Amino acid sequence: MKNATRFVTITVLPFLVAITTPALAAPVMGRPEATAMKLSVARIHVPGMTCTNHSCATAIYMALVRLPGVMGVGVNESNQDVAVKYIPAKTGPAAFLRAIRNAGYPGVLISKRGR
């Protein structure tokens, strides 16, 4: 059995917070249905994301990335937008808005691309 090394990368910039890990993509990668799977992207505006220490962006990121079916989250603090890449059969914008609201922030769906 081959040992797998898992990396977690945390990037914190004044305008972007992103945390990526291979574990998020592991259930999809390497499976035959992964090539046929369609992903959608939702953009959400989150007014009030003004924390100087990036705690707002981190709280929103963590609330969204834990949802089943979410494949990626990008938080842009400068324009207070969030982009969520997700599997439409497992989740959707209503769940994202609810998670952001539970994290203590209002959210407004800007656009949805994909299925």
Secondary structure, 3 states (H helix, E strand, C coil): CCCCCCCCEEEEECCEEEEECHHHHCCCCCCHHHHHCCCEEEEEECCCCCCCCCHHHHHHHHHHHCCCCEEEEEEECCCCEEEEEECCCCCCHHHHHHHHHHCCCCCEEEEEECC
